[in-house]
């Protein structure tokens, strides 16, 4: 049967599910954001020249295990910024035509693009004796001179492109990339500044270092402000650096992982992996001997962390899509460069290389670059629902942190030929330090089960789900976020949302959580999840005044067609398409199967189809289901 919905089944109406929550204020805010977006689009259309279309062949680009192919990938992704005329007259801003500018504002967004592209340039130049870069048309550009000019003008209070005119605190974030980049390229950039230019740069970092930095990953940005002043400008910053490092260590939980914020605001996500660990290792690489004890602590923590982090990767896909800021894409590779440089990771290097190569190639092949070669605001292709309030058209260039592997010298084992037999990771791995599990079915399907306490992102689809896949990506759908989730609704229509995990435990591939749902009445749900390769088994037991209507969903199947092949039975539902299969099976309890279909909520396809069961729970009753996702070559036989 080829249809959009399971027909003739009890409780199969989607209209009720879709209309669970309507917020007029949210719609008003959305209308404002759309109007603002339209104004910014008009601004960029008028301010920017038409694209020269130099990025058509980027999707055909593939990195291999050698350094030359990684350099070629970096050049191919950087070149469109140059050939499309994105650099401002003073070279200190990069103007990118994009769908929206968030809190950074116009100037902040342009500085963001400059700084984030510069960190990639600094990795490219780190082991070089000259700053020349050869473009695809055979011409050459002195990329070090280009950024030298931009930094000189950006830190000159008398220049029209002075970065001090940026009102958003986003400049504090981007200053960190400038600081690291200058420290990695001293011979090509810092050493070639005139004395008055160095003085302006020093004053810029002195002024900015006195600004308030949030008690989260921003503490690392503060560290690198001071570290630059110490390493490049010979100013004693030891006391300020040590005080900030103590704040950072308060966010370490003793298991190698850092929270993005001080307790009780505990979240382990992108900022723990791609920021906290990355900057800790970059500090360990750059800082002088006076910080040996700190560096030892950071390196010891990293060794424990990477024993977990390697499980996030597979040879032919990117890591699971989980958390915010995912438009940064292969920034997930960022900590690997300094980790390999510092010998934090010494075993299985060739196997790790296969995982990292596969991750970068996946993003490139699936359209990370637009037709003009510019990185779009999305995950693969452009996808605006993923953008945050702090996003701008330059934000995706945080991905250039993922080129940290170019720090490695030519003779590093990472660039050498494989001399070992790679055995792919498989099975279920438990990360007790963060109460989470991660599974790999051996075919490249990786699933993260983040059983964490949620306090800051209570009603956010990026954090509230029970499973995050690298193959069947999550829906960005706040209207009916049923994929890999449970939604409760009282008899009066009130919507019960998950607000806190009160008890959390995770061991041997099983996660148990007691959480509270709130509406006009209160309810407690005990959830137990057993991770499996390619899926999971989960049960929800309801305690409280009832009855409540529930919707419990599985993996979304995102494709570009409205129709999907559906196989429905009383206790099982399977959705099939060319890319793979997702399904659910009712193990205990009473419920009816259904399919939820919606457009433009998934970064991997125009339409998203989610299997789910719906029914009613009373005090003490339980619903248990099995959910799975299989890639196309793993689909079950028809009727199975």
TISE-805641 format. One record per residue: x, y, z of N, C-alpha, C in turn. Coordinates in steps of 0.001 Angstrom, whole numbers, plus 500000, padded with zeros to 6 digits. Example, Ala and Ser with C-alpha at 12.3 -4.5 7.8 and 13.67 -1.06 7.14 Angstrom:
BEGIN
513190494310507800512300495500507800513200496700507800/512850497750507080513670498940507140512900500030507870/
***
This chain:
BEGIN
500853498806500000500000500000500000500880501231500000/500575502185499148501334503430499072500387504562499427/500572505096500630499642506110501109500341506984502117/499705508052502516500293508953503499499901508564504911/498732507909505082498263507582506414497761506144506464/497757505537507647497111504253507848495617504513507892/494875503963506962493456504263506848492625503203507563/491498503618508130490568502700508741490979502191510105/492023502784510693492461502346512011491880503247513089/491594502690514268491043503528515336492014504628515739/491461505818515931492279506940516412493300507433515424/493032507325514110494048507684513128493954509111512648/493135509943513305493007511329512873494241512122513252/494842512759512268496039513566512534495691514996512898/494460515410512597494106516804512845494195517131514319/493804516186515172493873516412516609495316516519517069/496167515629516504497574515639516903498266516910516485/497980517345515254498656518523514736498268519764515511/497048519791516016496578520993516679496719520987518172/497709520276518692497864520181520144498134521522520802/498881522355520122499282523619520763499255524752519763/498576525806520097498565527004519257498866528204520150/499868528967519764500299530090520595500261531362519758/499239532224519923499151533463519136500388534340519276/500958534419520481502146535251520662503312534707519849/503396533402519785504452532797518978504261533149517508/503009533138517053502740533472515648503082534932515368/502801535797516337503136537211516175504646537385516075/505371536683516948506834536755516901507356536197515577/506748535113515106507174534518513844506964535482512685/505823536203512708505558537183511650506599538303511675/506977538721512878508006539754513001509343539268512440/509715538031512792510985537489512315510990537343510798/509846536966510231509772536829508771509898538191508092/509272539200508694509387540544508125510815541047508203/511454540798509335512851541193509486513729540444508496/513442539157508339514214538345507394514091538900505983/512885539335505610512669539894504276513491541157504069/513562542004505108514354543231505012515835542922504840/516322541922505595517730541558505461518031540951504102/517092540159503574517288539599502240517410540719501215/516521541723501332516555542853500416517874543598500541/518324543772501782519595544460502014520745543755501304/520797542422501445521905541690500839521798541640499322/520581541574498800520413541577497350520912542879496741/520687543982497460521120545286496953522611545528497196/523124544991498310524498545309498702525535544390498080/525123543195497671526099542221497211526032542023495710/527160541857495054527137541535493631526595540136493398/526132539883492192525619538559491864526724537522491980/526357536297492377527333535231492533528000534893491212/529272534592491291530003534172490107529921532662489909/529197531981490804528927530572490620530148529679490571/531079529850491521532303529052491508532177527755492321/531012527483492889530923526324493778530162525143493238/529907525108491913529068524063491361529632522660491589/530941522525491601531550521196491654531968520775493059/531624521562494072532053521230495423531415519925495892/530168519671495502529512518432495942530207517187495414/530999517331494352531739516187493805533095515996494481/533454516937495353534748516876496018534735515783497089/535832515035497204535949514019498244537338514089498876/537367514103500200538650514017500885539041512560501024/540335512318501105540862510973501296541704510981502567/542614510067502655543425509993503860544665510840503823/544948511483502691546184512262502571545949513736502856/547011514412503243546916515824503592546493516682502400/546992516345501207546707517161500027545213517263499756/544474516177499937543040516216499657542292517037500699/542776517046501951542153517886502978542426519362502689/543633519669502252543936521050501875543087521475500682/542903520570499721542082520882498558540647521167498969/540129520399499936538761520626500415538641521984501085/539636522325501922539598523640502568539617524759501534/540518524674500552540623525720499534539314525844498752/538723524709498386537474524731497616536342525397498390/536341525246499710535283525830500530535583527276500912/536862527655500957537218529041501270537137529926500015/537539529416498878537655530213497657536400530999497288/535183530442497430533997531226497066533852532541497823/534372532615499042534337533873499785535149534944499066/536204534528498422537111535462497744536622535800496334/536304534781495556535958535027494144534573535652493992/533701535496494974532372536111494916532364537521495473/533528538063495800533618539444496248533018539697497612/533095538701498510532488538852499831533309539729500775/534625539844500551535445540659501438535137542140501233/535016542855502334534764544295502282535994545022501765/535848546307501527536956547099500992538157547070501923/537904547139503227538998547116504199539402545718504618/538757544712504041539080543292504246538784542786505655/538183543588506524537938543147507897536530542600508095/535736542581507045534393542035507103534173541143505889/533346540131506062532944539275504949531433539326504853/530960539834503746529522540043503538528957538850502777/528076538114503443527473536930502842525973537151502704/525471536915501528524033536980501312523404535764501987/522444536002502871521872534888503606520437535121503996/519790534096504553518358534159504827517979534985506038/518909535219506960518514535872508213519745536344508955/519588537398509698520630537787510655519984537822512036/520575537138512977520042537110514327520672538176515191/520926537856516443521401538834517412522743539471517081/523623538838516254524887539538515956524697540860515230/523578541061514529523402542267513731524229542193512457/524124543204511615524797543183510319526315543196510498/526830544142511282528285544225511484528819542982512187/528091542539513209528536541357513940528557540119513062/527564539987512194527525538845511292528676538853510298/529059540048509846530183540154508909531509539849509607/531641540298510846532856539974511608532898538476511905/531742537908512194531641536478512452532192535678511271/531792536033510058532265535327508868533768535496508694/534270536698508959535718536949508847536495536079509829/536111536121511103536861535416512143536787533905511962/535613533410511607535451531963511498536156531408510264/536251532202509219537045531753508076538530531837508400/538917532808509235540325532989509581540873531805510366/540048531187511221540577530060511993540927528914511058/540127528712509987540479527696509002541756528044508274/541904529320507943543126529789507279544345529554508173/544198529769509468545342529612510381545787528156510454/544849527221510395545241525806510369545971525486509060/545462526039507968546080525811506657547509526354506626/547731527505507268549038528162507219550005527690508306/549496526949509282550281526660510487551641526026510187/551704525126509254552957524441508951553624524956507677/553208526143507207553735526675505953554722527814506189/555594528003505202556577529080505269556155530307504483/555108530172503645554585531337502926553070531286502970/552451532418502651551008532528502761550267532450501442/550895531897500413550278531855499091549309530673498986/548180530948498346547160529928498121546798529922496650/546799528760496026546512528635494600545031528361494394/544362529222493606542939529089493348542683528084492228/541424527732492051541064526718491067541349527160489640/541397528473489384541679528968488032543178529114487754/544002528688488713545446528737488535546114529974489100/545341531013489413545927532229489987546250532006491463/547032532926492026547430532798493422547025534042494202/546764533847495489546455534958496378547264534778497651/547814535882498163548525535840499440547478535929500547/547038534786501002545938534729501961546359535307503314/547636535215503648548100535788504915548047537311504860/548396537905503710548336539368503567546895539852503589/545992539062503033544574539415503014544043539573504436/544326538588505272543828538646506643544636539617507503/545915539815507187546681540851507907546022542205507731/545637542520506507544992543807506244543678543919506996/542906542849506986541623542873507690541774543079509176/542743542424509793542951542551511235543470543940511587/544343544486510757544848545850510986543700546844510987/542827546772510000541727547731509902540647547480510953/540407546212511272539385545888512264539740546345513658/541020546474513953541448546894515298541899548351515344/541696549072514259542069550485514188540850551356514494/540818552047515641539641552850516006539298553939514994/540253554325514160540010555386513198539495554868511851/539458553552511687539022552990510412537511552765510425/536890552923509280535430552797509192534955551372509485/535851550389509370535468549002509620535942548516510992/536196549426511879536646549096513237535628548181513912/536118547069514451535226546091515076534569546621516350/535081547667516911534488548229518114533105548804517893/532711548996516638531361549493516342530313548384516408/530754547152516621529820546028516756529195546094518148/527896546180518197527213546311519490526987544968520166/526866543908519389526573542595519955527796542015520658/527581541305521779528711540636522447529284539487521627/528725539223520446529254538162519588530721538404519265/531161539671519329532566539966519024533496539247519991/533046539000521233533867538308522215534123536868521788/533123536265521152533269534904520641534281534884519500/534099535795518561534924535785517353536359536237517632/536544537081518659537909537469519031538770536247519340/538133535205519870538871533993520225539508533375518986/538780533340517878539336532796516635540486533649516143/540358534976516290541454535865515884542686535597516738/542479535450518045543614535218518952544321533909518624/543568532833518490544176531539518191544869531583516832/544192532179515847544767532255514514546084533003514488/546162534108515220547406534875515260548524534098515951/548173533340516987549184532566517700549676531369516880/548835530853515989549232529724515150550025530163513914/549955531459513577550579531935512324551511533111512587/552229533075513673553058534223514066554023534638512958/554676533674512329555705534019511345555129534684510101/553880534398509770553287534922508540552402536140508768/551909536322509985550972537428510210551439538328511350/551493537833512571551818538703513710553185539355513568/554167538584513187555524539132513101555672540174511995/554722540261511095554822541195509967554020542481510174/553361542599511326552685543855511651553703544916512047/553388546179511748554193547281512264553926547434513761/554794548164514435554650548319515880553350549022516257/552968550055515489551716550743515821550513549833515581/550612548939514615549520547992514352549428546965515477/550576546505515948550569545588517094549980546257518333/550279547540518494549757548265519645548238548355519587/547683548607518404546220548651518251545587547303518566/546224546234518114545691544887518369545748544584519861/546861544979520500546991544764521943545911545519522700/545679546769522325544648547568523002543268546963522780/543049546425521583541746545806521297541490544638522243/542472543770522413542284542611523282542262543005524755/542997544029525140542920544508526527541530545042526826/540984545815525913539649546383526098538594545281526164/538668544319525243537649543271525172537751542290526334/538961542060526846539124541093527939538465541561529225/538177542857529328537533543387530538536011543263530477/535466542794529344534023542628529195533547541405529992/532254541345530347531743540157531047531578538974530092/532024537805530526531897536573529753530994535611530525/530015535039529845529067534133530495529793532946531118/529204532404532183529799531259532878529406529959532173/529881529820530965529677528603530186530876528459529250/530669527969528040531804527822527126532485529149526814/531811530256527078532416531575526847533629531819527737/533775531064528803534955531233529641536239530927528853/536146530027527896537312529747527060537665530945526180/536653531686525729536943532874524919537707533905525759/537342533993527029538057534898527934539502534446528115/539703533141528277541061532606528435541945533013527270/541424532877526048542268533144524885542479534634524644/541597535499525124541910536932525145543182537171525950/543205536617527166544352536824528053545587536081527555/545394534883527002546541534120526526547230534821525362/546449535454524500547056536207523404547896537357523951/547354538083524922548103539200525502549394538714526147/549367537515526713550566536990527364551572536466526347/551117535662525395552031535002524463552561535958523395/551680536800522848552091537675521740552576539037522220/551936539571523282552235540939523719553108540987524965/553473539809525502554391539713526636553861540418527882/552550540349528099551945540902529305551599539763530259/551908539916531510551630538859532492550117538767532731/549552537650532349548111537437532503547817536192533338/548830535704534053548705534438534759547553534378535737/547362535445536504546306535439537517544932535372536878/544712536171535829543410536185535152543141534848534471/544164534259533867543991532971533192543671531878534201/544408531838535296544182530798536304542788530896536908/542324532112537165540986532290537736539912531775536777/540110532024535491539128531578534501539196530066534319/540383529500534361540514528042534245539856527339535425/539890527966536591539200527368537741537699527320537503/537150528362536871535725528334536515535426527178535570/536306526982534597536093525923533617536135524549534284/537068524357535200537175523057535856535966522762536742/535264523806537183534021523581537928532944522975537045/533095523116535726532134522532534787532509521106534396/533655520627534859534065519252534568533408518317535577/532847517208535097532087516341535995532889515154536520/534185515115536238535018514045536753535133512845535847/534412512860534708534440511708533804534974512074532423/535664513208532337536172513647531041535271514622530325/534025514730530742533046515601530084532895516917530842/532653517990530083532374519307530653530941519689530332/530262520255531304528936520801531054529070522187530433/528117522564529634528101523927529092527391524840530087/528029525082531193527452525936532217527726525378533601/527625526259534583527843525859535965526648525066536477/526878524075537353525751523382537981524855524395538690/523518524240538671522804523045538204522458523063536716/522934524024535955522617524099534520523530523143533758/523171521884533761524032520835533217523500520371531871/524258520619530831523913520153529482525181519650528813/525129518423528323526273517849527608525881517729526134/526412518612525332526006518623523923527182519078523076/526875519734521974527896520267521072528970521041521830/528579521854522801529541522726523457530482521956524383/530099520765524784531016519925525537532021519264524608/531542518819523447532406518088522512533229519021521642/532554519920520942533222520702519907533836521990520437/533510522375521672534036523629522209534894523385523450/534303522860524509535039522727525766536291521868525593/536144520702524975537301519836524777538283520434523767/537751520991522710538584521577521655539461522703522197/538856523639522917539623524771523433540586524346524541/540196523329525322541105522840526361542384522298525735/542257521598524616543435521035523954544208522100523186/543500523073522599544204524165521938545007524978522953/544441525189524135545175525864525204546412525054525576/546252523749525690547373522886526069548477522915525019/548102523133523766549087523180522686549808524523522637/549082525621522898549631526964522698550286527530523951/549709527284525125550159527937526359551578527518526733/552264528391527457553647528152527858553773527206529029/555006527027529483555308526053530534554680526397531882/554319527634532084553759528028533372552414527404533679/551852526717532718550511526132532904550562524617532787/551685524007533115551856522570532923550831521741533694/550520522141534920549559521371535715548162521439535096/547813522619534631546509522754533966546467521900532711/547527521967531934547556521221530679547476519715530924/548142519263531971548057517838532297546632517426532631/545932518270533387544542517961533738543654517907532496/543825518881531600542999518911530397543273517708529501/544533517327529400544888516183528549544379514882529165/544492514733530474543952513540531138542445513444530945/541759514563531101540310514564530885539971514178529450/540761514679528507540502514414527091540672512934526767/541641512275527369541835510844527089540589510047527468/539986510384528588538750509715528987537616510070528042/537522511339527690536455511804526810536497511108525445/537678511001524841537761510441523493537442508955523452/537540508279524571537117506876524601535613506767524396/534873507833524724533438507914524431533184508531523054/533907509598522761533579510421521586533776509670520272/534716508748520205534937508030518953533699507229518541/532847506898519494531641506131519180530586506974518453/530763508286518402529808509150517723529958509081516201/531039508507515715531364508581514294531211507220513619/530945507256512308530899506051511489531553506364510149/531994505345509402532776505612508185532015506310507065/530675506244507071529936506783505927528809507726506330/528949508385507474527918509330507915528505510286508935/527769511348509217528149512318510229527674511831511594/528106512454512698527625512052514021526120512272514161/525501511693515188524067511919515400523735513395515505/522607513770514948522152515159514983521474515411516322/522165516122517207521666516348518559522111517711519050/521191518457519648521538519733520258521483520892519282/521836522065519804521761523292519007523025523511518198/523026524602517427524191525046516651524664524020515621/523758523194515132524162522148514212524433522658512795/524155523941512522524533524478511219526053524611511105/526774524304512208528233524324512170528804523036511573/527973522060511360528280520844510610529522520109511115/530588520050510277531741519224510642532658519895511659/532165520884512377532905521374513554533073520245514562/532288519179514420532443518009515289533836517399515185/534561517706514100535923517193513941536947518024514701/536550519204515190537504520172515739538432519607516810/537944518864517819538883518431518869539875517376518422/539623516728517283540512515648516862541894516165516466/541974517328515834543265517860515421544233518037516580/543871518859517590544788519014518732544963517730519527/543952516852519545544091515582520273545171514710519644/545188514654518318546225513882517631547581514575517723/547563515896517672548810516661517770549493516445519109/548704516349520177549247516217521529549358514762521979/549121513830521078549183512396521389548184511995522464/547073512725522525545984512310523416545391511010522886/545309510908521579544824509705520909545999509113520137/546390507900520472547544507272519811547206505906519222/546093505324519625545710503994519145544617504094518086/544694503212517099543652503138516079543543504373515226/544665505038514948544622506317514231544047506151512826/544416505067512148543904504882510791542405504615510787/541913503895511773540475503672511888539751504988512165/540362505827513016539778507134513309539746507992512048/540819507924511256540864508696510015539705508327509098/539391507048509010538275506609508174536961507223508640/536792507331509958535569507918510506535483509408510177/536588510127510319536577511569510100536445511903508622/537095511131507766536958511316506324535503511126505913/534880510076506434533486509805506089532548510908506524/532807511490507694531952512558508202532015513792507310/533226514260506988533355515445506143532784515205504755/533040514042504183532522513743502850531002513719502810/530383513271503891528917513238503940528340514638503829/528887515577504593528379516949504545528585517572503162/529745517357502580530022517942501265529107517351500209/528952516027500219528157515352499199526681515706499278/526187516010500480524767516273500651524403517749500561/525339518568500092524975519937499758525207520983500806/526254520840501630526553521867502629526839523209501970/527453523162500765527744524390500025526630524683499028/526239525945498960525221526374497999525802526356496583/524991526731495605525450526748494215526597527735494006/526639528786494838527734529747494719528950529345495549/528891528163496178530014527674496960530018528113498401/529103529004498789529028529499500163528321528461501035/528790528300502272528113527406503208526759527987503580/525699527198503387524356527666503684523981527450505134/522907528098505550522424527977506928521506526763507023/522092525628507218521357524383507339522306523295507786/521891522065507601522714520923508002523367520298506775/522540519936505822523053519580504503522780520779503600/521627520832502979521253522013502213520667523073503167/520293524205502598519732525303503405518483524820504142/518410525112505452517272524670506255517100525632507422/516275526643507219516156527730508186515646527324509563/514765526298509696514303525951511052515417525574512017/516595525227511514517703524871512393518379526090512994/518150527256512426518876528444512862518458528869514264/519427529416514982519182529893516338519002531406516318/518654531952517469518489533403517556519820534129517415/520932533384517554522254533986517414522891533654516068/522105533145515127522650532761513826522696533942512866/523672533901511976523767534867510882524293534121509664/524297534747508486524806534046507302526254533593507418/527031534217508310528417533798508491528601532688509507/527542532361510246527656531376511324528172530013510877/527740529484509710528180528131509337529685527970509228/530423529074509127531870528950508972532580528550510256/531825528348511328532398527697512509532877526295512115/532313525756511037532740524446510536534224524416510223/534828525575509942536249525601509614537128525194510798/536564525199512019537307524637513149537595523157512907/536753522519512094536938521105511790538153520817510942/538784521867510400540026521681509655541243521752510573/541017521579511873542141521570512819543123520443512508/542679519445511763543577518351511391544753518838510559/544596519997509897545695520553509110546832521060509994/546629521089511319547721521386512251548791520301512213/548393519101511846549313517968511917550380518088510843/551639517868511187552714517966510189552606516864509139/553339517038508048553274516097506935553643514679507333/554518514526508321554984513191508682554178512563509825/553042513167510180552225512594511253551586511289510779/551483510294511658550892509006511265549489509118510678/548772510186511039547406510349510519547404510435509002/548415511067508432548462511243506976549077510042506262/549617509097507010550290507959506405549329506904505915/549855505906505201549011504811504704548559503927505852/547444503260505633546894502385506664547728501122506784/548157500822507995548919499610508242548191498700509224/546908498951509409546139498164510347544808497783509729/544244496727510212542944496274509724541864496952510553/541050497746509880540039498509510600538853497625510956/538481497653512206537287496925512639536265497954513091/535130498057512382534140499087512712533555498899514104/533257500018514744532623499963516056531210499423515910/530776498657516874529425498117516831528886497898518216/527596497609518316526973497346519597526584498604520337/526440498473521657525977499568522511527089499968523470/527356501271523558528375501804524464527684502715525480/527930502472526754527340503277527825528337504319528300/527876505578528369528696506684528860528167507084530238/528654506410531266528120506606532614528320508029533113/529383508675532649529662510029533129528601511037532773/527844510789531714526784511725531319525432511019531240/525328509806531823524069509062531827523485508951530422/524275508461529489523837508350528103524359507056527499/523695506617526436524124505448525674524245505830524215/525083505093523498525192505297522062525361503933521413/524672503723520297524709502420519639525154502569518195/525711501486517659526140501432516269525786500042515755/525024499979514659524583498682514160525597498013513233/526769498641513063527792498069512214527679498457510759/526563499081510375526367499534508989526531501048508875/526849501708509989526990503160509971525840503900510606/524810503184511097523696503848511777524027503988513259/524265505239513679524623505545515062523459506276515722/523118505864516938521987506464517667522469506875519053/522230508121519414522564508647520731521312508721521587/521415508239522819520319508317523787520782509197524942/520494510502524886521022511435525899520098511533527099/520289510685528073519436510629529253519924511633530289/519743512921529992520329513960530836519245514786531516/519653515536532537518755516478533196518596517711532320/517361518053532036517080519201531172516553520341532015/517275521466532008516818522603532784516729523865531952/517639524003530989517622525227530190516824525071528906/516741523851528392516114523645527094514896522740527257/514009523146528143512904522299528569512014521883527396/511612522812526572510635522515525535511285522591524154/512499522109524055513249522245522821513428520877522192/513042520739520920513147519447520240514593518990520119/515529519906520248516939519547520100517461518752521292/516721518714522398517201518064523616516221517082524244/514942517170523945513935516429524694513624515039524180/514289514575523144513948513281522561514754512163523221/514277510947523022514936509791523632515999509188522727/515983509567521455516961509013520524517272510038519450/518555510163519106519017511056518048519897510241517102/519497510175515847520140509312514866521003510121513908/521996509463513300522775510098512240522237509754510854/521223508899510795520649508459509519519214508933509359/518428508860510415517034509306510402516943510524511324/517156511704510732517377512924511504516093513411512150/516260514137513260515125514622514033514314515669513280/513038515760513602512170516804513079512314518071513913/512384519216513247512356520512513928510906520990513921/510117520368514763508667520538514729508162520690516159/507927521920516587507434522153517942505924521984518034/505256521944516897503801521782516913503408520397517403/504086519377516900503775518000517285505084517204517270/505942517380518267507277516765518267507240515308518712/506576514470517945506316513097518363507461512151518040/508353512502517111509417511570516741510332511296517927/510515509995518225511330509529519349510966510250520647/509667510465520840509185511207522005507832510646522438/507386511059523617506028510800524063505370512123524372/504130512284523921503338513484524178502082513050524920/501762513727526007500566513427526804499561514550526667/498288514179526680497217515159526562496066514726527454/495612515616528335494525515304529237493178515301528547/492155514835529267490809514755528689490292516112528254/490683517144528965490233518484528607491021519112527477/492004518395526932492777518911525813494078519559526224/494341519660527538495586520299527966496777519439527555/497870520107527295499062519472526741500063519265527862/500430518024528129501407517707529169502794517666528537/503662518549528970505009518556528410506022518131529461/507111517592528984508187517140529863508932518364530397/509073518472531717509721519652532272510974519367533080/511147518157533579512359517900534368512555516410534556/513804515978534562514162514620534942514494514629536423/513718513898537222513923513912538665514903512834539117/514883511697538461515800510613538775516354510091537465/517669509971537386518306509532536151519368508491536481/519372507404535724520440506430535851520684505788534495/521895505308534288522233504689533016523341503667533257/523096502424532863524094501370533037523793500227532088/524840499663531520524723498478530666523702498656529546/523734499820528933522855500063527789521411500354528124/521119500564529398519740500838529816519677502165530552/518767503028530141518579504338530761517216504382531433/517185504809532683515937504920533438515775506360533906/514596506905533689514329508301534046512945508421534662/512839509141535758511539509557536260511421511041536009/510402511433535260510267512838534896508842513310535151/508725514610535282507439515218535607506887515951534397/505613515714534135504919516427533067503927517376533707/503798518560533148502935519565533742501968520143532726/500740520329533166499727521051532424498880521718533476/497591521604533373496738522102534449496796521156535651/497162519880535364497373518903536425498787518375536305/499251517717537348500600517177537321500569515678537089/501649515180536507501789513756536271503254513390536337/503528512152536719504887511630536753504944510427535831/506022510337535072506204509217534152507548508564534455/507539507235534573508768506473534724509095505857533369/510236506220532817510629505771531489511879504915531588/511846503748530948513012502865530877513298502579529410/514545502826529003514952502623527614516129501661527557/516004500634526729517096499703526480517597499928525063/518846500398524931519420500676523617519768499373522910/519539499344521613519891498205520775520576498735519525/521346497918518856521942498320517591520829498551516576/520724499786516092519706500120515100518362500506515663/518234500600516991516937500965517561516951500898519073/515764500752519655515661500701521111514295500156521503/514198499715522755512929499328523378512690500309524515/511469500844524601511190501851525625509815501601526230/509708501836527535508410501722528215508168502964529051/506921503410529062506507504572529848505391504140530792/505602504344532089504567504047533079504051505358533653/502730505544533581502110506811533986501608506708535424/501926507748536234501432507840537606500803509211537801/499555509232538160498906510514538398497441510469538036/496800511614538184495382511717537872495186511574536370/494319510717535942494112510461534519492628510408534202/492298509906533028493230509348532044493914510446531217/495004510066530556495669510962529623495775510261528279/495632511047527237495835510522525895497316510653525568/497911509631524955499337509685524650499595509461523163/500703510010522706501245509769521367502715509431521577/503157508261521151504560507869521293505084507490519913/506168508169519482506640508025518111508020507425517998/508359507029516769509657506446516466510491507356515586/511369506764514798512279507534513952511533508157512773/511850509406512422511246510024511236511942509549509961/511152509368508913511680509008507600511510510218506697/512620510904506419512569512146505638512941511852504188/512030512175503280512248511994501850511647513188501124/511897513298499837511392514434499070510033514168498445/509434513031498757508103512705498225507063512746499343/505823513071498960504742513130499934504279511735500331/504439510761499445503957509413499710505096508518500176/504739507558501006505700506595501524504996505238501573/505732504180501392505153502837501468504905502493502932/503644502207503260503238501952504636502716500531504768/503212499836505773502695498512506107502142498583507521/500831498418507647500177498565508951499589497240509412/499801496926510656499123495828511317498613496357512645/497904495537513387497310496015514629498364496452515633/499504495770515653500534496069516646501868496438516017/501891496785514732503149497119514079502904498055512916/503831498978512711503767499874511567505182500045511012/505303499911509681506598500026509015506467500998507848/507387501942507764507446502891506658508709502598505855/508566502507504537509708502190503686509837503205502565/511086503511502240511418504359501098512771503903500586/513253504552499546514522504158498932515678504254499920/515643505245500821516773505468501721516803504503502886/515644503860503209515646502952504337514254502692504877/514227502191506075512976501771506711512975502188508166/511838502671508643511647502912510074510383502180510503/510353501772511745509184501034512198509030501058513695/507849500627514141507533500519515558506696499265515776/506876498670516953506108497482517317505591497659518736/504308497420518934503696497522520252504008496253521038/504660496405522192505052495257523010504106495020524164/503575496072524764502594495930525843501749497190525910/500540497038526431499621498161526481498659498139525303/497776499108525295496766499203524240496955500508523482/497083500424522144497305501621521329497014501310519873/496804502366519107496537502252517674497674502881516892/498101502252515766499196502790514965498734503903514038/499635504782513720499310505901512840500600506452512234/500451507396511300501583508068510674501337509571510694/502333510306511112502279511767511084503175512256509962/502618513044509056503367513563507914503301515078507910/504469515701507721504498517157507648505632517604506746/505458518752506111506471519300505208507410520253505934/508630520313505417509611521354505787509940521404507275/510048520232507894510443520182509304511691519335509514/512226518761508427513377517881508565514485518316507611/515735518381508076516827518856507218517239517879506129/516680516667506144517121515639505199516092515316504129/514990516063504064513984515796503049512820516755503166/512114516958502056511008517910502031509854517443502904/509604516141502920508522515571503725509115514668504799/508495514674505962508908513788507036507714512957507471/507929511656507580506890510710507976507317510021509262/506467510059510270506804509487511576505764508452511968/506172507200512219505225506231512774505008506518514252/503761506359514714503530506537516146502294505752516569/502239505452517862501069504820518463500370505840519346/499042505733519401498278506616520276497254505808521040/496986506248522261496030505545523105495799506317524385/495369505611525429495025506243526704495710505514527850/496227506280528798496863505724529988496151506212531240/496010505292532210495497505637533530496581505377534572/496304505764535799497310505651536851497844504224536940/499184504089536833499818502788536950499909502002535659/499316502482534572499350501754533306500627502058532529/500997501114531663502264501201530937502049500966529450/502861501682528665502931501449527225504380501122526883/504605500046526168505965499643525783506018499429524284/507041499949523657507183499796522211508645499522521856/508839498976520668510167498852520074510205499748518850/511274500502518679511434501384517514512762501068516849/512790501155515523514027500874514801514112501700513525/515317501790513032515583502410511743516667501629511034/516429501289509780517392500508509013517702501221507710/518965501249507348519356501823506067518852500942504934/518892501437503706518250500768502588518693499326502403/519984499032502634520459497665502445520175496770503645/519506497357504671519172496576505859517672496398506029/516875496821505048515429496730505179514989495283505307/513928495092506089513364493755506224512600493385504968/512417492131504766511667491686503591510227492114503700/509542492377502558508145492789502593507311491801503402/506504492365504310505641491529505131506310490984506370/507622491244506516508323490710507690507910491442508942/
***
